[in-house]
Amino acid sequence: MRYSCVYEITFQLILCHLLASVAEHSLPTSKNTHSHWYIDELAEEGPCNIKTYKYTDLSQDEFLAVYAYQNPVIITYDEKWNQVFQRECSRESMMEKYGQKVIRLSSANTHSYIKRDVTLQYYVDEVLRPQDINTLGNETFYWFGDNNHTEWRELFDLYKQPHVFLPGKEGMYSFGMAGAGTGVPFHWHGPGFGEVVYGRKRWFLFPPEKTPHFNPDKTTLHWLYNDYFHIPPSDKPLECTLKPGQVIYFPDRWWHATLNLDTSVFISTFLG
């Protein structure tokens, strides 16, 4: 009887520990400092070695001379710049107005070749979760881009683009949201801007001539924990964590990978 009681108490302690561990790593529902989008940080912000300007300090002439064709740059706007757009991107507003809209999810690997269509409500309720570091990128789905611009025009019309631009280029929006720890592995395409509306997004960039070492089917989170810290200091990427109100510009053909540190809402403007 004595040993039975000991085993029972030990089992209860183990069970309590496991339940506490599950609760600790479950998606929070009570932390709502980002307009009721979840916060569940799985990685740190890291350093920022990309030149950052307050938007009033970066002129169009300097942007064209120094950054447009050769260097990434980060621009910080005041809270009023996209205040209306941000308000419309809150969880409550998105669910009320767009919950039943069908969105297209993409696999979170370099080529994003697998697609799934679900309603926004289903995505938020069933899919929008923190990334499991052991899940492959081609098995992870989240919403970034593939937007029907006619259906989303009411929202997109509220967005105020960055004050600098590339002459002769038109912007195409890519809007989405994703859970903590998700992101897209290294890839490249034409130039563009990326902005965080809610949450935080960590960016990693390499110039076109410096191809990073990565597995296109592994997630950025996996790369961060298994490869990033082994990169010699002289070969580290340019990087920075964007917060709401900050915009990053990346030139043509620059390698870049992203990592959402919280549940994030974001919009990119691809220039073509």
C-alpha positions in Angstrom: 0.0 0.0 0.0 2.8 2.3 0.9 4.6 1.8 -2.5 1.2 2.2 -4.3 0.7 5.6 -2.7 4.2 6.7 -3.7 3.7 5.6 -7.3 0.3 7.4 -7.4 1.8 10.6 -6.0 4.7 10.4 -8.5 2.4 9.8 -11.4 0.3 12.8 -10.4 3.3 15.0 -10.2 4.5 13.8 -13.6 1.0 14.4 -15.0 0.8 17.9 -13.6 4.2 18.7 -15.1 3.1 17.5 -18.5 -0.1 19.5 -18.3 1.8 22.6 -17.3 4.2 22.0 -20.2 1.4 21.7 -22.7 -0.3 24.8 -21.4 3.0 26.7 -21.6 3.4 25.8 -25.3 -0.2 26.1 -26.3 -1.4 29.1 -28.3 -2.2 31.9 -25.8 -5.7 33.3 -25.8 -5.5 35.9 -23.2 -2.6 38.0 -24.4 -4.0 40.6 -26.7 -1.6 43.5 -26.9 -1.6 43.3 -30.7 -5.3 43.9 -31.2 -6.2 40.4 -30.1 -3.8 38.6 -32.4 -2.0 35.9 -30.4 1.5 36.4 -29.0 3.7 33.3 -28.7 7.4 34.2 -29.2 9.5 31.3 -30.4 12.7 33.2 -31.3 14.5 36.4 -30.3 14.6 39.6 -32.3 18.4 39.4 -32.9 20.6 42.2 -34.1 19.8 44.9 -36.6 22.6 45.8 -39.1 20.4 47.4 -41.8 20.4 51.1 -42.1 17.2 52.5 -40.6 15.6 55.9 -41.3 12.7 57.9 -40.0 10.6 58.5 -43.1 11.0 62.2 -42.9 14.8 61.8 -43.1 15.0 59.7 -46.3 14.4 61.6 -49.5 13.4 60.1 -52.9 16.8 61.3 -54.3 18.8 59.5 -51.6 16.7 56.4 -51.9 17.4 56.2 -55.6 21.1 57.0 -55.2 21.9 54.7 -52.3 19.3 52.0 -51.9 16.9 51.4 -54.9 19.3 49.3 -56.9 21.9 48.1 -54.5 21.1 48.1 -50.7 18.2 47.2 -48.5 16.9 49.9 -46.1 14.3 50.1 -43.3 12.0 53.1 -43.0 10.1 53.9 -39.8 6.7 55.7 -40.1 4.8 57.3 -37.3 1.7 55.6 -35.9 -0.7 57.7 -38.0 0.8 56.7 -41.4 -1.3 53.5 -41.8 -3.5 53.8 -38.7 -6.7 53.3 -40.6 -5.4 50.2 -42.4 -4.0 48.8 -39.1 -7.4 49.2 -37.4 -9.1 47.3 -40.2 -6.5 44.5 -39.8 -7.4 43.8 -36.2 -8.7 40.3 -35.4 -12.2 41.5 -34.7 -12.5 43.5 -37.9 -11.0 40.8 -40.1 -13.3 38.1 -38.7 -16.4 40.3 -39.0 -15.8 41.5 -42.5 -13.8 38.7 -44.1 -14.2 35.6 -42.0 -16.1 33.7 -44.7 -13.9 34.7 -47.6 -11.8 31.9 -49.2 -8.1 32.5 -48.9 -5.3 30.5 -50.5 -2.6 29.0 -48.2 0.9 28.3 -49.5 3.4 25.8 -48.3 6.2 27.5 -46.3 9.1 26.2 -48.4 11.3 28.1 -50.9 9.1 27.4 -53.9 5.7 27.5 -52.2 4.3 25.1 -54.8 1.6 23.5 -52.7 -1.7 25.4 -52.3 -4.8 24.9 -50.2 -8.0 26.9 -50.1 -9.9 27.5 -46.9 -12.0 30.2 -45.3 -10.3 32.9 -43.3 -12.3 31.8 -40.3 -11.1 28.2 -40.6 -7.5 29.4 -41.0 -7.6 31.5 -37.9 -9.4 28.9 -35.8 -7.7 25.7 -37.0 -4.4 26.5 -38.7 -2.9 29.7 -37.3 -0.6 28.1 -34.7 3.0 28.4 -33.6 5.5 26.6 -35.8 6.8 23.2 -34.8 10.5 23.2 -35.4 10.4 19.6 -36.6 7.7 20.2 -39.2 9.1 20.6 -42.7 8.4 23.8 -44.7 6.5 21.9 -47.4 4.2 20.5 -44.7 3.6 24.0 -43.1 0.8 26.2 -44.6 0.1 29.8 -44.0 -1.4 32.8 -45.7 0.9 35.0 -47.7 -0.2 36.5 -51.0 -2.3 34.9 -53.7 -4.8 37.6 -53.0 -7.8 38.2 -55.2 -7.3 42.0 -55.5 -10.9 42.6 -56.6 -12.3 40.8 -53.5 -9.8 42.6 -51.2 -10.0 46.0 -52.8 -11.9 47.6 -49.9 -9.1 46.7 -47.5 -6.2 47.4 -49.9 -7.6 50.8 -50.8 -6.9 51.8 -47.2 -3.2 51.0 -47.4 -0.8 53.9 -47.7 2.3 52.9 -49.6 5.8 54.0 -48.7 6.7 57.5 -49.7 9.7 56.4 -51.8 9.3 54.5 -55.1 11.0 53.0 -58.1 10.3 55.0 -61.3 8.4 53.1 -63.9 7.4 50.3 -61.5 3.9 49.5 -60.3 3.2 47.8 -57.0 1.3 44.5 -56.5 0.1 43.8 -52.9 0.7 40.5 -51.1 -1.2 40.4 -47.8 -1.3 37.7 -45.2 -1.0 36.6 -41.6 0.9 33.8 -39.9 1.6 32.2 -36.6 4.8 32.6 -34.4 7.8 30.7 -35.8 6.5 30.5 -39.4 8.2 32.1 -42.3 9.5 31.6 -45.8 13.0 30.1 -46.3 15.5 31.9 -48.5 14.4 32.9 -52.0 14.7 35.8 -54.3 12.6 37.8 -56.8 12.1 41.3 -58.0 12.4 44.4 -55.7 9.7 45.3 -53.2 8.7 46.6 -49.8 7.6 44.5 -46.8 5.6 46.0 -43.9 4.4 44.6 -40.5 0.9 45.6 -39.5 0.8 43.5 -36.3 3.4 41.4 -34.6 7.1 41.2 -35.4 8.9 39.8 -38.4 12.6 39.0 -38.5 14.3 39.4 -41.9 17.5 37.8 -43.1 19.1 39.0 -46.4 22.1 38.2 -48.6 23.2 40.0 -51.8 22.6 38.3 -55.1 26.2 37.1 -55.5 26.2 35.4 -52.0 24.0 32.4 -52.1 23.1 31.3 -48.5 23.4 27.7 -47.4 19.9 26.3 -46.6 17.5 23.5 -47.2 14.6 24.8 -49.3 12.2 22.4 -47.6 13.2 23.2 -44.1 11.6 26.1 -42.3 13.4 29.4 -41.4 12.9 28.5 -37.7 14.8 25.2 -38.3 17.6 27.1 -40.2 17.9 29.6 -37.4 18.4 27.0 -34.7 20.5 24.6 -36.7 22.5 26.7 -39.2 22.5 30.4 -38.3 24.8 30.1 -35.3 27.4 28.2 -37.3 27.8 31.0 -39.8 31.2 32.8 -39.4 30.7 36.4 -38.3 32.1 37.7 -41.6 29.4 35.7 -43.5 26.4 36.6 -41.4 23.4 37.9 -43.2 22.1 41.4 -43.1 19.1 41.2 -40.7 16.6 43.2 -38.6 13.3 42.6 -36.9 10.4 44.7 -38.2 7.7 46.0 -35.9 4.4 47.7 -36.7 5.0 50.9 -38.6 8.3 49.7 -40.1 8.9 49.0 -43.8 11.9 47.1 -45.3 12.9 47.7 -48.9 14.8 44.9 -50.7 16.5 45.4 -54.1 16.1 43.1 -57.1 17.4 39.5 -56.7 18.4 39.9 -53.1 18.1 36.6 -51.2 15.8 36.9 -48.2 14.1 34.8 -45.6 11.5 35.7 -43.0 10.6 34.6 -39.5 7.4 35.7 -37.7 8.2 36.1 -34.1 4.6 36.6 -33.1 1.3 35.9 -34.8 1.8 38.6 -37.5 -0.3 40.5 -40.0 1.8 41.9 -42.9 1.7 43.3 -46.4 4.3 43.4 -49.1 4.4 45.5 -52.2 6.2 43.7 -55.1 7.5 46.1 -57.8 7.2 45.1 -61.4 
